[in-house]
Amino acid sequence: MTSRVLFLYNDPVATEALLGEAFVDAGYDVDTFTVVPPERAANPAVDVVFPDPTGYDVIVPLGARWPVYDDALRRTWVGAEMAMLREAAEAGVALLGVCFGGQILAQAFGGTVGRAPAPEIGWYDIGTDRPDLVSTGPWFQWHFDRWTVPPGAVEIARTAGASQAFLLDRCLALQFHPELDHGLLTDWLADDRDGEALAFGLDHDELLTRTKELEGDAATRIRGLVDAFLSYVGGVPCPS
């Protein structure tokens, strides 16, 4: 039977891009679920009924522009998504969180998320204790918040400003964006109404040029990450 992965579009512009290609290459059928639709991007506190997580082998909550700890969101879909992810983990479904998706995993399993002293936007090398699983990069970052690692989890990667990856049972949380390609960044910059990248002193054209230069290497790195993640969770027993 073919394995299935579900990508959660927490933000309508945060799609799976290179990450979807890597899972397809690994033999997975890809499903997607839109959490906040485009017409609610300015008012994202929506009630959401999530799909049954037990029908999937892997669930990947993706990025979003909002704080995962926002009270209105926690009372609506963020709270519901955390409950769904805990249900998935209890059923033995593997979880791979990306940026906001990594933060929601931290928050769901007992860690905290808050504002970082400084944002990270652009391409960064990271320090890693598990280069076989999460390489040094460079990886793309676009975040203003950071997590504390949940009880029982092991941090395996970091920058000076934030934890970058942790493992918890069959869960891997990433603070960076391994999925990013030139097309996805183009969409993000077009949607950057508040000018976050420019305010950080980053020129859009330079970011796009750097991303285009690194795109081939990034695609290779993400395939290595996905293959290593699937091998890792394959060796972690499901809850009995």
C-alpha positions in Angstrom: 0.0 0.0 0.0 1.3 3.5 -0.9 2.4 5.7 1.9 0.6 9.0 2.3 1.8 12.4 3.5 -0.5 15.3 4.5 0.7 18.9 4.1 -1.1 21.5 6.3 -1.3 24.9 4.6 -1.6 27.0 7.7 -1.1 30.1 5.5 -2.3 30.1 1.9 1.1 31.2 0.6 3.1 28.7 2.6 3.0 25.6 0.4 5.2 22.5 0.3 7.3 23.4 -2.8 10.6 21.3 -2.7 9.3 19.4 0.2 6.5 17.9 -1.8 8.8 16.9 -4.5 11.1 15.1 -2.0 8.2 13.1 -0.6 7.0 12.2 -4.1 10.5 11.0 -4.9 10.4 8.9 -1.7 7.3 7.1 -3.0 4.6 9.0 -1.1 1.2 10.2 -2.3 0.7 13.8 -1.4 -2.5 15.3 0.1 -2.9 18.9 1.2 -5.3 20.7 3.5 -5.9 24.4 3.6 -6.3 25.7 7.2 -6.7 29.5 6.6 -8.1 30.3 3.2 -6.8 33.3 1.2 -9.9 35.4 1.9 -9.3 35.1 5.6 -5.6 36.0 5.6 -6.4 39.4 7.2 -8.6 37.9 9.8 -7.3 34.4 10.4 -9.1 33.3 13.6 -11.3 30.7 11.9 -12.8 27.5 13.2 -11.5 24.5 11.4 -12.4 20.8 11.3 -9.2 18.9 10.5 -9.1 15.6 8.6 -8.6 12.3 10.5 -4.8 12.2 11.1 -4.8 8.4 11.4 -5.2 8.0 7.6 -1.7 9.3 7.0 1.8 8.0 7.5 3.3 11.5 7.9 1.8 14.9 8.6 3.7 18.1 7.8 2.4 21.4 9.3 3.9 24.2 7.3 4.6 27.9 7.9 2.4 30.9 8.6 2.8 34.6 9.1 1.0 34.8 12.5 2.3 34.1 16.0 1.4 30.5 17.0 0.7 31.8 20.6 -1.9 34.4 19.5 -4.9 34.0 21.8 -7.5 34.3 19.1 -5.8 31.6 17.1 -5.3 29.3 20.0 -9.0 29.5 20.7 -9.8 28.5 17.1 -7.7 26.6 14.6 -4.3 26.6 16.4 -5.9 24.9 19.4 -7.7 22.4 17.1 -4.5 21.7 15.1 -2.5 21.1 18.3 -5.1 18.5 19.4 -5.0 16.9 16.0 -1.2 16.6 16.1 -1.3 15.1 19.5 -3.8 12.6 18.3 -1.6 11.8 15.3 1.4 11.3 17.6 -0.5 8.9 19.8 -1.5 6.9 16.8 2.1 6.6 15.6 1.9 9.1 12.7 5.2 10.7 12.0 5.3 14.5 12.2 7.6 17.0 10.4 7.0 20.6 11.4 8.4 23.5 9.3 8.9 27.0 10.9 5.4 27.9 12.3 4.7 24.2 12.0 7.7 23.4 14.1 6.6 26.0 16.6 3.1 24.5 16.8 4.7 21.1 17.5 6.8 22.7 20.3 3.7 24.3 21.8 1.5 21.2 21.4 3.9 19.0 23.3 4.7 21.3 26.3 7.3 23.7 25.0 6.8 27.5 24.7 7.0 29.9 21.8 7.7 33.6 22.1 9.3 36.5 20.3 13.0 36.1 19.5 15.5 38.9 20.4 16.0 39.4 16.6 14.4 38.0 13.4 16.2 35.6 11.1 15.5 36.2 7.4 17.7 34.9 4.6 20.1 32.0 4.1 21.8 30.7 7.2 24.3 28.0 8.1 23.3 26.2 11.3 25.1 24.2 13.9 24.0 20.6 14.0 24.5 17.6 16.3 22.9 15.3 13.7 24.4 16.2 10.3 23.1 12.8 9.1 19.6 14.1 9.6 19.8 17.9 9.5 22.8 19.2 7.6 24.5 22.5 8.2 22.8 24.1 5.2 22.6 26.8 4.2 18.9 26.8 5.0 16.4 29.6 4.4 14.9 31.4 7.4 12.0 33.8 7.8 10.8 34.0 11.4 10.4 36.4 14.3 9.6 33.8 17.1 11.5 30.9 18.6 10.6 27.9 20.8 11.7 26.3 23.9 12.2 22.6 23.4 9.3 20.4 24.9 9.9 18.1 27.8 11.6 14.9 26.6 12.7 16.4 23.3 16.3 16.7 22.2 17.5 19.8 20.4 19.8 18.8 17.5 20.4 22.0 15.6 20.7 25.7 16.4 21.9 29.2 15.4 23.1 31.9 17.7 19.6 33.3 17.8 17.2 30.3 17.9 16.9 26.6 18.3 16.6 25.1 14.8 15.6 21.5 15.2 14.4 19.1 17.8 13.4 15.4 17.9 10.6 14.0 20.1 9.7 10.4 19.5 8.5 10.2 15.8 8.5 14.0 15.5 11.1 16.3 13.9 10.5 20.1 14.2 12.5 22.5 12.0 12.7 26.3 12.5 14.0 26.9 9.0 12.3 26.5 5.6 13.8 23.5 3.7 10.9 23.7 1.2 11.8 27.1 -0.2 12.5 27.5 -3.9 12.7 30.6 -6.2 9.0 30.4 -7.0 7.8 30.2 -3.4 10.1 33.1 -2.3 8.7 35.2 -5.2 5.2 34.6 -3.8 6.3 35.5 -0.3 7.9 38.7 -1.3 4.9 39.7 -3.4 2.7 39.0 -0.3 5.1 40.8 2.1 2.7 43.8 2.7 4.5 44.9 5.8 7.9 45.0 4.1 9.6 42.6 6.7 12.5 41.7 4.5 13.2 45.3 3.5 12.9 46.4 7.1 15.5 43.8 7.9 17.8 45.4 5.4 17.4 42.7 2.7 17.0 43.6 -0.9 14.3 41.5 -2.7 16.4 41.0 -5.9 19.4 39.9 -3.9 17.4 37.4 -1.9 15.9 36.0 -5.1 19.3 35.8 -6.9 20.8 34.0 -3.9 17.9 31.6 -3.8 18.2 30.8 -7.5 21.9 30.2 -7.0 21.3 27.7 -4.1 18.1 26.1 -5.5 19.8 23.0 -7.0 21.9 22.4 -3.8 18.8 23.0 -1.6 16.8 20.4 -3.6 19.6 17.9 -3.0 19.8 18.8 0.7 16.0 18.5 1.2 15.9 15.0 -0.4 18.6 14.0 2.0 16.7 15.4 4.9 13.4 13.7 3.9 15.2 10.3 3.3 17.0 10.6 6.7 13.8 11.6 8.5 11.9 8.6 7.0 14.7 6.3 8.0 14.8 7.8 11.5 11.1 7.4 12.1 11.1 4.0 10.6 13.4 3.0 13.5 11.3 4.6 16.2 8.6 2.2 17.4 5.0 3.4 17.2 3.2 3.8 20.6 1.9 0.5 21.8 
